Structures are given as C-alpha cells and as structure tokens.
Amino acid sequence: MSAKHKILVVDDEDDVAQLIRQKFRRQIREGEYEFVFAQNGKEALTRLHEHPDIEVVLSDINMPEMDGLALLQKIDETYPLLKTVIISAYGDMANIRTAMNRGAFDFITKPLDFNDLEQTLRKTLKFSEQLRETVRAVQENNILKMYVDDSVLRFMCTREFESTLLVSETIEATIAFIDICGFTAISEREPPDEVVRLLNKYFDIIVKAIIAEGGAVDKFMGDAVLAVFKGDDHLARALRSALTVNANIQSMKDTLSDAQTFLPKLSTGINTGEVISGNIGSDTLRRFDFTVIGDVVNTAQRLQSIAQPGQILVNQATYEKVGARFQCRPVGEVTLKNKANAVMVWEVVG
C-alpha cells in the first residue's frame, strides 16, 4: 500500500536527505510519509511531473540551476494546489517577504529544529488535504458548475488540477449496495413524475441513514445506492446504517395510482476490505466520476443481487470481522457471479 502522504524535499546539500530519512524513519517505516528528493528547482519540477500525488514541497532557497524562489513561482503557476515550505539559512526579512509573496505556505530557518519542522509539516499537510477535498467535492457535484465563477472553472480544466484528481489510492473501506426491491415494476406502470417522487423519497431515507453513520454516497445506480464507509470502525458503521435504513423503509406504505399498496423493502450486500479509490472515466468526453472499484465492490454488488427483500448479506470473510457486536444467521453456501468457488453467506439481523 502506498504511503499516506508524499513530500518533495529540494536541497543541494547531500546530508539533508540523510537527515530527513533519519529523523522521520518511524513515519517512513509505518507508511505515513514517503519522501522524494531533488537537488535544485529544475530537478524538482521533473519530480513533480513524475509524482503528481506529491502534497507538500520543502525547499531550500540557494541552489544551482534554479533556486527556491524561482521554483516557488513555477509551482504557483503550474501547481496551485501544492503547498511549499521554504527551509533556508537566509532568514532575513527580505527573503521571507519574497517567499511569501511568491506563494510560500511557511518559512523555517536553518539549522533545523526537527520538532518545529514536524509540526509545520503536519499543519501544511492538513491544510493541503482540506483544500484538495474541497476542490474534489466541487468537481464531484456537477450542479455547482452553474454557480461557480469562470476563473474557477478554467482552473478546473488545468493539467495540474486533473493530474491531482486522477491520482488513485488503495484504501480500507466497507462497501454497501442497497437496492429498492420491486421498484422496476413500479417504474413501468406509474406516471414518470410519480416514479421520480417515490424514488427520491426512498433515496432520501437511505441517504440520511448513511450520512448519520459517517458514510458517503458514491453514486445512485437506477433504483440502487452504492455507499462507502471509511475511517475508524467503518464496517460496524456500515452495518448499523443498513439495519437503520431497513427498519425505516419497511415501516413505510405508499398507495399507487391503481389504488394498490406498495410496501418498499430493501436488499443489501455489504463487503469490506481494500478498494481502489480514484477518478474513473473518459478523457475524451472530459467526464469522470470519483468512485471505488475492485473485487470488494464487485462482491458487495453480487451479494445484494442474491439478497431477498429485507435481507442484509455478508460473506464469510466479512462475517468473521463482525465479531459479537451484530447478530447474524447463516444463509448457506451460494455461487456468486465470476466466483469459481461457492461462498458462505450470512444474514445480518440485528
């Protein structure tokens, strides 16, 4: 699995790379940080092109070929989301002011105080992460394009913006596929406005339960919802969400245009493990969806496809991670699409 944060260090002094590796050896070993090194600004621009997932640059000022202040200007022009911290022995006010005016996020003087450096690095990474999440959210919500300033839209078409958002990562997550049973038949015989009204009504109930447990709706797929739960205790939160939305939906009753009663029920498949998260789509169409893919996602969808109305199904591997916190009962071995061997399936009931 790739490191959580990637940092570029730009300095022509050979011992800087060794010092960084030594002082941050625990974070490197634990996969929290990955450092990339360059000896001048020109080489740094090459490294940025090679590693579009770099989040923070730590740069000296006085270097051959291209100094840190010239590099700052290039980064500000080409990589506006990237944050740079200047680390230099030249700590006079003129250098500090020039660096700040060219877009530096912070300024640290040599000799290095590594406690100060680590605190500054964490602060800068946190700010960078928040900025990227904000920009990603804008891109995901296409309706905001109706209200966004033209200059922002032009930036969203830049190579730097696209390369940042096209970076993929492997994450631990729980995937929930939730389908409204029997809704296809309703959509074939009810007036279109009634179909949309009912579907939006049920989706709103599902979404509220997902958000209440810290999950995110990845996409709506016909009359189904794909939800992703990340972070601490993501499996338990996904299961609680599914149980809640099941109870809320099954207490509902709607009268259709032919006076028949529709009692909505859900079929749900849940799976947990490593998934690939990234922007998937077509560069030709300039259309991408930030989504999750992988076997964990596919298996969740296939579990949902065999679930009966009202059932929440998990496979054996997920059941073993549930522990005693949830009540489950065995369904038996089933054959899932594109799986060579039968899979033991469990129903989560409480």
CORZI-V830697 format. One record per backbone hydrogen bond with DSSP energy under -0.5 kcal/mol. CO is the residue of the C=O (numbers start at 1). NH is the residue of the N-H. If there is no record, write none. Layout:
CO:NH, CO:NH
This chain:
5:34, 6:55, 6:56, 7:9, 7:36, 8:10, 8:58, 9:11, 9:38, 10:60, 12:14, 13:16, 13:17, 14:18, 15:19, 16:20, 17:21, 18:22, 19:23, 20:24, 22:25, 24:28, 25:29, 26:30, 27:32, 27:33, 28:31, 31:4, 32:5, 34:7, 36:9, 38:11, 40:44, 41:45, 42:46, 43:47, 44:48, 45:49, 46:50, 47:51, 51:54, 55:83, 56:8, 57:59, 57:85, 58:10, 59:87, 61:63, 61:68, 64:66, 66:41, 67:71, 68:72, 69:73, 70:74, 71:75, 72:76, 73:77, 74:78, 75:79, 79:82, 83:57, 84:86, 84:105, 84:106, 85:59, 86:108, 88:110, 89:91, 92:96, 93:97, 94:98, 95:99, 96:100, 97:101, 98:102, 99:104, 100:103, 106:86, 108:88, 112:114, 113:117, 114:118, 115:119, 116:120, 117:121, 118:122, 119:123, 120:124, 121:125, 122:126, 123:127, 124:128, 125:129, 126:130, 127:131, 128:132, 129:133, 130:134, 131:135, 132:136, 133:137, 134:138, 135:139, 136:140, 137:141, 140:142, 141:144, 142:145, 143:146, 144:147, 144:148, 149:152, 149:153, 150:154, 151:155, 152:156, 153:157, 154:157, 155:158, 158:162, 159:163, 160:164, 161:165, 162:166, 164:167, 165:279, 169:171, 169:277, 171:173, 171:275, 172:231, 173:273, 174:229, 175:271, 176:178, 176:227, 177:269, 178:225, 179:181, 179:267, 180:183, 182:186, 183:187, 184:188, 185:189, 186:189, 186:190, 191:194, 191:195, 192:196, 193:197, 194:198, 195:199, 196:200, 197:201, 198:202, 199:203, 200:204, 201:205, 202:206, 203:207, 204:208, 205:209, 206:210, 207:211, 208:212, 209:213, 210:213, 210:215, 211:214, 216:218, 216:228, 219:226, 220:222, 221:223, 221:224, 223:180, 224:221, 225:178, 225:227, 226:218, 226:219, 227:176, 228:216, 229:174, 231:234, 233:237, 234:238, 235:239, 236:240, 237:241, 238:242, 239:243, 240:244, 241:245, 242:246, 243:247, 244:248, 245:249, 246:250, 247:251, 249:252, 254:256, 254:262, 256:259, 260:256, 261:263, 262:254, 262:264, 265:181, 266:310, 267:179, 268:313, 269:177, 271:175, 273:173, 275:171, 275:277, 276:293, 277:169, 278:280, 278:291, 280:289, 282:286, 282:287, 287:282, 289:280, 289:291, 291:278, 293:276, 294:298, 295:299, 296:300, 297:301, 298:302, 299:303, 300:304, 301:305, 302:306, 303:306, 303:307, 304:307, 308:311, 311:268, 312:348, 313:270, 314:346, 315:319, 316:320, 317:321, 318:321, 318:322, 319:322, 319:323, 322:325, 323:326, 326:328, 327:349, 327:350, 329:347, 332:345, 334:336, 334:343, 336:339, 338:340, 343:334, 344:316, 345:331, 345:332, 346:314, 347:329, 347:349
